[in-house]
């Protein structure tokens, strides 16, 4: 029996080590954890409904192709901060050429890709041939290309775009399948499928968009190039050791230029997919998309130092970002909290990547502790968000009241901030109900950091117990959002305490050298 248990434990350890060595392990784990957590906290809302999943995938298309191009640049140890501006400029100019210059949609689209190629050549030449820092070149490009878009179009929005553009975005290539299931006009070969298709799947067929097909096809195309051509092998070599690649006879300058060319062309394609879903073209599209693209690449396990990473990891990273935005919207968290969560998820993904690459038990233990602390912060979000929102409303009300009592004139905006008696009482009640959970959970966030300075299995077990204890008041007060994160944090804390023993066992069975 003992030998059997030992064999089982050895198998578990081997599986864990092999899983975390996968470059996309962080993204896969984060997607599973977040999906389960969001489903638990959004009970009654259709998170796992096929139509919502399709919405997430459709929304991933435009930023996804941009992130795919960014992956090539990062793999070569570069960076491109201008992709959002290139996307906005390309979208604006493409729409402008059609709406005001009389270009045909086909010529405008061709010109858009030409603009993207030109930008890529400029960025790549400055970085590869003039040896200018990629960060500086593309940071300047972020302003230059955005400004160019504004100047050339007068920052005007175009009229309604031709239907040709919608063929790249909202067009539904499965409309015939949806109609066939609904009216019974399916081809004979597909009739047996009708028995297995319910209304949910018909809704999915209704919301399917052409942009999703292009998104997936683009990644398949890039993956084939990166994994099966000389170009891909050379990009990895340049990212790992540029001087060594140059000494091996690789034209590093030309291949680095090509990565920036691909990246800008992907931004132009992202602009086209976005225009396929937008009613008009405008030069302010794509703002901050460069950060989303970089985030997707990093979350997907690609090293910012170059030479390590996969396109499929980036694909998962894009899905993860959109899943976060969708889930937090369903959880009714305010926009600024969504931004905070997105940033923390990026840090967690990088942390998981560090854990995956690390052969140090101490480093792994500390990183897992920080991830557990992030789980406590997620639980803290709901009561803190409710409290701060109501506190601001109450504070603004009394400030306006004070001005009024002193005989001062209230501006229109200040008048709007005066709450009715009923609303004021509601806000004060929300503050009362959320103040103590916010304090206790904030204290838990701080307590979660104690093991970083006082490591030990007893300390980890004690903090894990605090995680589990905080579930009780949250359950009583109906703060469902925080409960799955507290339970996950509890297990992470316990696992953190066991990390040295797991590493010791892994070395004994020769999993870690």
Phi and psi in degrees as a GROMACS rama.xvg file:
@    title "Ramachandran Plot"
@    xaxis  label "Phi"
@    yaxis  label "Psi"
@TYPE xy
-56.8895  -40.945  UNK-2
-63.8777  -37.1074  UNK-3
-63.8426  -45.2691  UNK-4
-61.783  -38.9253  UNK-5
-65.2356  -40.4747  UNK-6
-63.4963  -40.5237  UNK-7
-64.0473  -45.8489  UNK-8
-63.3728  -39.3908  UNK-9
-63.0256  -39.8691  UNK-10
-65.181  -40.4357  UNK-11
-63.1507  -46.35  UNK-12
-60.7294  -45.0405  UNK-13
-60.8388  -42.545  UNK-14
-62.6026  -45.3252  UNK-15
-61.0367  -45.4256  UNK-16
-63.4149  -45.6674  UNK-17
-65.4325  -38.284  UNK-18
-63.8295  -46.6721  UNK-19
-73.1033  -11.209  UNK-20
-81.8517  -15.278  UNK-21
-66.5614  136.006  UNK-22
-67.5094  -25.4874  UNK-23
-100.697  13.8936  UNK-24
-62.2113  -39.7295  UNK-25
-60.4687  -45.5617  UNK-26
-65.5804  -44.7484  UNK-27
-60.2159  -45.7149  UNK-28
-64.7786  -43.4696  UNK-29
-64.1184  -39.6849  UNK-30
-63.827  -44.2679  UNK-31
-63.4296  -48.2245  UNK-32
-62.0587  -47.7864  UNK-33
-66.4744  -40.1567  UNK-34
-60.3993  -46.8051  UNK-35
-64.4866  -44.8766  UNK-36
-62.936  -45.8442  UNK-37
-65.425  -38.9502  UNK-38
-62.295  -38.5932  UNK-39
-67.9318  -37.4015  UNK-40
-89.9863  -11.0305  UNK-41
-113.375  38.1803  UNK-42
-57.0495  135.103  UNK-43
91.4845  -10.686  UNK-44
-112.182  144.629  UNK-45
-80.6495  60.6852  UNK-46
-66.7502  -46.2528  UNK-47
-90.2134  8.06232  UNK-48
-65.7049  138.085  UNK-49
-51.3873  -38.6092  UNK-50
-66.5127  -35.0144  UNK-51
-70.9318  -40.9083  UNK-52
-60.0279  -41.0278  UNK-53
-65.3161  -36.4778  UNK-54
-61.4288  -43.7842  UNK-55
-60.0968  -45.1499  UNK-56
-66.4072  -42.8608  UNK-57
-61.7429  -41.3613  UNK-58
-69.8067  -16.0996  UNK-59
-83.1438  -15.1097  UNK-60
-62.3431  -55.3903  UNK-61
-64.1472  -50.6136  UNK-62
-69.2156  -26.1781  UNK-63
-65.3554  -45.5468  UNK-64
-68.1201  -32.773  UNK-65
-65.7259  -42.4195  UNK-66
-64.5439  -34.0413  UNK-67
-61.7361  -45.2082  UNK-68
-64.5325  -38.1676  UNK-69
-61.75  -34.2381  UNK-70
-58.7149  -41.2705  UNK-71
-61.3708  -43.1448  UNK-72
-64.4071  -44.9867  UNK-73
-67.3083  -37.6242  UNK-74
-60.5067  -29.3004  UNK-75
-88.4655  13.3108  UNK-76
69.3607  29.1187  UNK-77
-112.785  -171.034  UNK-78
-155.66  149.102  UNK-79
-135.542  102.194  UNK-80
-87.38  1.87729  UNK-81
-100.068  -1.29522  UNK-82
-62.0746  -36.5486  UNK-83
-63.7131  -41.7436  UNK-84
-68.9749  -38.5567  UNK-85
-63.1256  -40.837  UNK-86
-62.1584  -46.284  UNK-87
-64.3236  -44.5198  UNK-88
-63.697  -44.9337  UNK-89
-63.432  -43.603  UNK-90
-60.7921  -45.5063  UNK-91
-65.028  -47.1611  UNK-92
-67.5948  -37.3486  UNK-93
-62.4649  -47.2534  UNK-94
-65.5112  -36.4763  UNK-95
-65.6151  -41.0476  UNK-96
-62.7878  -35.2664  UNK-97
-76.8171  -46.683  UNK-98
-78.0415  -35.1187  UNK-99
-116.754  -22.4252  UNK-100
-105.952  -3.17417  UNK-101
75.5443  17.5465  UNK-102
-68.0484  149.099  UNK-103
-71.2112  153.941  UNK-104
-54.8192  -40.8125  UNK-105
-62.3882  -44.8444  UNK-106
-65.5106  -38.5058  UNK-107
-64.2978  -42.2807  UNK-108
-64.6257  -43.7126  UNK-109
-60.4106  -41.6917  UNK-110
-64.9983  -37.5682  UNK-111
-60.6269  -44.3547  UNK-112
-66.5997  -33.4509  UNK-113
-63.7216  -40.4147  UNK-114
-63.0029  -44.3222  UNK-115
-60.1439  -43.5211  UNK-116
-63.0627  -40.4278  UNK-117
-62.8172  -44.5168  UNK-118
-61.7213  -43.2646  UNK-119
-61.5656  -39.2853  UNK-120
-64.8864  -40.1243  UNK-121
-64.7358  -51.7013  UNK-122
-60.2129  -47.8283  UNK-123
-64.2977  -38.9217  UNK-124
-65.6621  -42.9428  UNK-125
-63.9971  -38.8112  UNK-126
-77.3865  -48.4154  UNK-127
-79.8438  -44.0482  UNK-128
-95.7221  -35.9116  UNK-129
-93.7798  -2.28371  UNK-130
59.4057  29.3871  UNK-131
-79.2989  144.329  UNK-132
-58.6006  130.874  UNK-133
-59.3745  -36.8949  UNK-134
-60.103  -45.9032  UNK-135
-69.2378  -45.1872  UNK-136
-59.3125  -50.0374  UNK-137
-77.4917  -26.3652  UNK-138
-64.893  -42.4758  UNK-139
-63.5837  -40.4545  UNK-140
-61.8459  -31.9966  UNK-141
-56.2122  -40.8806  UNK-142
-82.2302  -43.202  UNK-143
-62.4848  -49.1319  UNK-144
-72.0431  -34.7126  UNK-145
-65.3271  -44.9327  UNK-146
-63.4548  -38.3311  UNK-147
-61.7444  -40.3734  UNK-148
-62.4764  -42.266  UNK-149
-65.6168  -44.7286  UNK-150
-66.7898  -43.2266  UNK-151
-74.5992  -23.2576  UNK-152
-109.351  -0.904775  UNK-153
65.8271  21.3903  UNK-154
55.4391  26.3573  UNK-155
-92.9878  145.595  UNK-156
-82.6958  142.028  UNK-157
-78.3109  162.61  UNK-158
-65.3317  -179.664  UNK-159
-54.7252  130.25  UNK-160
-75.7593  154.67  UNK-161
-62.4048  158.103  UNK-162
-62.4442  -21.8442  UNK-163
-54.7936  -40.6867  UNK-164
-65.2041  -36.3061  UNK-165
-66.8262  -19.5739  UNK-166
-64.7017  -20.8545  UNK-167
-94.1824  -5.23154  UNK-168
-129.784  -86.667  UNK-169
-75.7837  -13.0397  UNK-170
-55.8445  134.307  UNK-171
-106.538  101.898  UNK-172
-72.1588  -9.70565  UNK-173
-103.322  14.2194  UNK-174
-59.6418  -37.9691  UNK-175
-63.4846  -34.4396  UNK-176
-70.1116  -41.918  UNK-177
-60.0397  -48.3108  UNK-178
-64.0069  -36.0601  UNK-179
-64.8661  -40.5809  UNK-180
-67.083  -34.2713  UNK-181
-78.0036  -39.7044  UNK-182
-107.656  3.74807  UNK-183
75.6572  21.9706  UNK-184
-99.7386  27.2595  UNK-185
-68.1191  150.166  UNK-186
-59.5007  152.205  UNK-187
-54.6032  -38.3228  UNK-188
-65.8519  -24.5148  UNK-189
-99.75  -5.11678  UNK-190
-57.6826  -42.1548  UNK-191
-57.7686  -26.7899  UNK-192
-67.5096  -24.3999  UNK-193
-58.2863  -27.3724  UNK-194
-69.4695  -22.6134  UNK-195
-104.417  0.671806  UNK-196
-104.709  118.266  UNK-197
-100.421  -174.398  UNK-198
-63.7637  -31.8935  UNK-199
-61.1644  -43.5083  UNK-200
-72.2099  -31.9434  UNK-201
-62.826  -38.7274  UNK-202
-61.7653  -38.0696  UNK-203
-62.6812  -45.1951  UNK-204
-61.6475  -30.5621  UNK-205
-70.9047  -31.6334  UNK-206
-99.8285  -0.595186  UNK-207
-64.7987  138.053  UNK-208
-126.645  150.712  UNK-209
-61.1594  -32.2769  UNK-210
-58.4448  -31.0935  UNK-211
-68.4461  -40.7675  UNK-212
-61.9265  -44.9695  UNK-213
-63.1317  -40.7255  UNK-214
-58.0724  -50.2275  UNK-215
-67.5839  -43.9137  UNK-216
-61.5438  -37.8351  UNK-217
-61.9275  -43.8303  UNK-218
-68.202  -38.1621  UNK-219
-61.8168  -44.2769  UNK-220
-59.9933  -49.0441  UNK-221
-63.9179  -40.6512  UNK-222
-62.6009  -40.2005  UNK-223
-62.8682  -41.8079  UNK-224
-65.3559  -48.7098  UNK-225
-67.506  -38.6904  UNK-226
-91.2678  -15.9015  UNK-227
-129.3  9.17981  UNK-228
-127.828  164.266  UNK-229
-61.893  -37.1451  UNK-230
-55.4923  -48.6232  UNK-231
-62.6009  -44.6  UNK-232
-63.1596  -37.6625  UNK-233
-70.6471  -35.9374  UNK-234
-61.7034  -44.9921  UNK-235
-62.4453  -41.4253  UNK-236
-64.203  -42.9343  UNK-237
-63.6327  -42.3618  UNK-238
-65.9928  -33.9465  UNK-239
-75.3231  -43.7163  UNK-240
-160.648  94.1857  UNK-241
-65.0134  -43.1359  UNK-242
-65.4236  -38.8365  UNK-243
-65.872  -39.3718  UNK-244
-64.1317  -39.3971  UNK-245
-64.3711  -41.8327  UNK-246
-67.356  -25.0161  UNK-247
-80.654  0.992051  UNK-248
97.0158  8.11803  UNK-249
-82.6196  132.876  UNK-250
-77.8248  83.2884  UNK-251
-62.4714  -34.7749  UNK-252
-64.5483  -45.492  UNK-253
-64.7323  -41.7697  UNK-254
-72.8073  -34.1347  UNK-255
-65.9271  -40.4774  UNK-256
-59.4108  -40.3075  UNK-257
-63.9971  -34.4856  UNK-258
-65.4265  -40.2367  UNK-259
-69.7051  -33.4896  UNK-260
-63.6021  -47.3756  UNK-261
-59.3488  -41.8168  UNK-262
-63.4618  -45.4802  UNK-263
-69.5127  -35.954  UNK-264
-64.7599  -36.4245  UNK-265
-67.3661  -33.5868  UNK-266
-65.377  -38.5412  UNK-267
-65.2477  -40.0652  UNK-268
-65.5304  -40.1204  UNK-269
-60.0036  -38.5916  UNK-270
-62.8233  -41.31  UNK-271
-64.3833  -43.7156  UNK-272
-64.6287  -37.8173  UNK-273
-67.5511  -41.6829  UNK-274
-62.8387  -29.5762  UNK-275
-67.3992  -12.4515  UNK-276
-118.971  -7.15442  UNK-277
-99.7369  150.831  UNK-278
-75.2736  -22.8387  UNK-279
-153.87  171.602  UNK-280
-103.199  143.53  UNK-281
-152.208  147.271  UNK-282
-77.3751  -10.9414  UNK-283
-92.9412  10.1663  UNK-284
-65.3701  151.665  UNK-285
79.5203  13.07  UNK-286
-65.4649  131.324  UNK-287
69.0896  7.67722  UNK-288
-68.5282  -25.577  UNK-289
-61.1415  -36.2298  UNK-290
-71.0814  -39.1497  UNK-291
-62.6231  -40.7181  UNK-292
-64.4039  -46.0923  UNK-293
-63.136  -41.0178  UNK-294
-60.2816  -44.2142  UNK-295
-61.787  -40.5233  UNK-296
-64.095  -46.8577  UNK-297
-66.8354  -45.0471  UNK-298
-59.6482  -34.9755  UNK-299
-73.4494  -0.211555  UNK-300
95.7357  5.8448  UNK-301
-79.9048  129.723  UNK-302
-74.4147  132.503  UNK-303
-68.319  -11.0884  UNK-304
-89.0538  -3.42767  UNK-305
89.1942  161.49  UNK-306
85.3062  -12.3029  UNK-307
-136.761  132.523  UNK-308
144.801  168.295  UNK-309
-137.76  154.666  UNK-310
-68.783  -34.8588  UNK-311
-69.4727  -29.0054  UNK-312
-63.4676  -42.516  UNK-313
-62.2643  -41.3596  UNK-314
-55.2168  -47.6914  UNK-315
-65.2523  -36.3513  UNK-316
-61.8863  -40.6079  UNK-317
-63.1568  -47.5967  UNK-318
-58.9368  -40.8659  UNK-319
-62.5341  -44.3448  UNK-320
-60.3995  -45.8956  UNK-321
-69.7998  -32.7724  UNK-322
-63.3133  -41.4123  UNK-323
-60.1425  -50.7152  UNK-324
-59.6885  -43.5816  UNK-325
-66.3665  -46.6179  UNK-326
-64.4781  -40.8649  UNK-327
-70.5055  -30.7164  UNK-328
-64.9022  -44.1317  UNK-329
-64.4138  -33.2946  UNK-330
-77.0239  -2.40617  UNK-331
63.305  33.0533  UNK-332
-81.953  143.751  UNK-333
-67.4883  158.973  UNK-334
-57.1656  -41.8909  UNK-335
-67.0668  -31.2345  UNK-336
-68.9383  -35.5413  UNK-337
-60.8968  -38.38  UNK-338
-64.8008  -40.9987  UNK-339
-62.2424  -47.1963  UNK-340
-62.1971  -41.6553  UNK-341
-58.6346  -44.8013  UNK-342
-62.0766  -41.1647  UNK-343
-67.9792  -38.4801  UNK-344
-60.5325  -38.8519  UNK-345
-60.929  -46.1117  UNK-346
-62.3139  -40.4271  UNK-347
-63.1765  -44.1252  UNK-348
-61.8993  -42.4632  UNK-349
-64.2902  -39.4654  UNK-350
-61.5953  -43.5468  UNK-351
-61.4259  -38.1845  UNK-352
-64.528  -39.8045  UNK-353
-63.3676  -43.1061  UNK-354
-60.283  -43.1864  UNK-355
-61.1745  -40.0831  UNK-356
-85.1523  -16.8882  UNK-357
-79.0377  142.882  UNK-358
-110.639  10.7877  UNK-359
-102.001  123.795  UNK-360
-64.0533  -39.4376  UNK-361
-65.2705  -45.8116  UNK-362
-63.3058  -42.2471  UNK-363
-62.6029  -43.5653  UNK-364
-61.3066  -45.6066  UNK-365
-65.499  -40.1366  UNK-366
-66.8242  -40.3164  UNK-367
-64.6296  -33.9891  UNK-368
-64.277  -42.8189  UNK-369
-64.5655  -38.952  UNK-370
-63.9525  -39.2118  UNK-371
-63.2029  -39.3842  UNK-372
-61.0821  -38.1992  UNK-373
-62.8765  -35.7604  UNK-374
-62.7495  -40.1153  UNK-375
-63.755  -37.7057  UNK-376
-65.0289  -40.1524  UNK-377
-59.4492  -40.8504  UNK-378
-64.8458  -33.8472  UNK-379
-69.1133  -22.0246  UNK-380
-59.9127  -47.5337  UNK-381
-62.5855  -57.6686  UNK-382
-62.8225  -35.5805  UNK-383
-65.6357  -41.2061  UNK-384
-64.4095  -45.8457  UNK-385
-63.2152  -42.1693  UNK-386
-64.5598  -49.7956  UNK-387
-64.4417  -39.3087  UNK-388
-60.6249  -46.3772  UNK-389
-70.9312  -37.6284  UNK-390
-61.0809  -41.8598  UNK-391
-62.871  -43.5413  UNK-392
-61.9778  -44.1304  UNK-393
-67.079  -44.4215  UNK-394
-60.3024  -44.6419  UNK-395
-64.5589  -36.6684  UNK-396
-62.4051  -49.6667  UNK-397
-70.5474  -30.5222  UNK-398
-64.8317  -43.7481  UNK-399
-66.1808  -39.5003  UNK-400
-61.9588  -40.6797  UNK-401
-63.5231  -41.6608  UNK-402
-62.0015  -41.2165  UNK-403
-65.7021  -42.8782  UNK-404
-65.8736  -33.2634  UNK-405
-78.9483  2.66169  UNK-406
83.382  10.5121  UNK-407
-79.7582  158.552  UNK-408
-84.3085  133.01  UNK-409
-90.2487  130.988  UNK-410
-71.5596  165.382  UNK-411
-58.6547  -43.3723  UNK-412
-64.9932  -37.7376  UNK-413
-67.3593  -37.2252  UNK-414
-62.0488  -37.1456  UNK-415
-63.5381  -27.3043  UNK-416
-79.7637  -9.566  UNK-417
-72.7492  117.825  UNK-418
-87.3496  152.984  UNK-419
-69.8228  162.255  UNK-420
-57.266  -41.5516  UNK-421
-65.2625  -45.9312  UNK-422
-63.8443  -39.5899  UNK-423
-62.99  -44.1357  UNK-424
-62.9311  -38.6545  UNK-425
-62.5455  -46.8649  UNK-426
-62.8149  -41.076  UNK-427
-66.3772  -35.7248  UNK-428
-66.6635  -41.4668  UNK-429
-61.5262  -41.7825  UNK-430
-60.6011  -43.9029  UNK-431
-63.1413  -41.3957  UNK-432
-72.1167  -24.3084  UNK-433
-105.575  -10.261  UNK-434
-64.9897  -47.4567  UNK-435
-72.0991  -44.2722  UNK-436
-57.3104  -36.6967  UNK-437
-64.6356  -43.1691  UNK-438
-64.6921  -48.5195  UNK-439
-63.5157  -43.6753  UNK-440
-71.5581  -34.0778  UNK-441
-62.3479  -39.6735  UNK-442
-63.4819  -36.1218  UNK-443
-65.0874  -38.2902  UNK-444
-59.2231  -45.1287  UNK-445
-66.5979  -44.1675  UNK-446
-61.9732  -28.8882  UNK-447
-64.0682  -19.4964  UNK-448
-87.8261  -10.2682  UNK-449
-56.9018  -43.8198  UNK-450
-59.5456  -18.9042  UNK-451
-65.1175  -30.3408  UNK-452
-104.831  -25.013  UNK-453
-126.39  68.1992  UNK-454
-68.2921  152.4  UNK-455
157.099  145.723  UNK-456
-61.7748  -34.7755  UNK-457
-65.2065  -43.6123  UNK-458
-63.4507  -45.7626  UNK-459
-61.1932  -41.9514  UNK-460
-64.6828  -39.5301  UNK-461
-64.3962  -45.0254  UNK-462
-65.7909  -38.6924  UNK-463
-61.3142  -38.1318  UNK-464
-63.6411  -38.2507  UNK-465
-62.2491  -42.0783  UNK-466
-54.5294  -50.3425  UNK-467
-67.8998  -36.55  UNK-468
-63.9413  -36.8141  UNK-469
-69.0369  -13.1064  UNK-470
-63.5946  -33.9977  UNK-471
-62.7139  -55.248  UNK-472
-64.2893  -33.4979  UNK-473
-65.0697  -38.1849  UNK-474
-65.7309  -41.8545  UNK-475
-63.6055  -40.9532  UNK-476
-88.6626  4.47359  UNK-477
65.3111  32.5361  UNK-478
-90.4176  76.7767  UNK-479
-67.2632  -26.3869  UNK-480
-58.3994  -38.4275  UNK-481
-82.9822  -20.4937  UNK-482
-62.606  -51.3042  UNK-483
-61.2063  -32.4432  UNK-484
-71.2394  -36.0718  UNK-485
-66.5772  -42.0749  UNK-486
-63.6988  -43.1337  UNK-487
-63.9691  -42.0194  UNK-488
-60.5099  -37.2309  UNK-489
-59.6431  -49.0613  UNK-490
-66.2768  -36.4287  UNK-491
-64.2697  -41.0062  UNK-492
-63.3022  -44.4478  UNK-493
-63.1651  -42.6843  UNK-494
-63.6321  -37.6589  UNK-495
-59.4796  -41.6572  UNK-496
-64.3466  -28.3478  UNK-497
-91.5465  -5.02175  UNK-498
-54.4402  -48.4596  UNK-499
-56.4665  -40.2014  UNK-500
-67.9318  -38.1319  UNK-501
-63.696  -43.3612  UNK-502
-64.0366  -41.1327  UNK-503
-61.7166  -43.2392  UNK-504
-64.819  -40.5705  UNK-505
-61.9281  -39.843  UNK-506
-68.3932  -35.9015  UNK-507
-64.7776  -31.258  UNK-508
-101.365  13.8573  UNK-509
62.8684  33.9993  UNK-510
-85.0326  -37.1253  UNK-511
-110.095  127.384  UNK-512
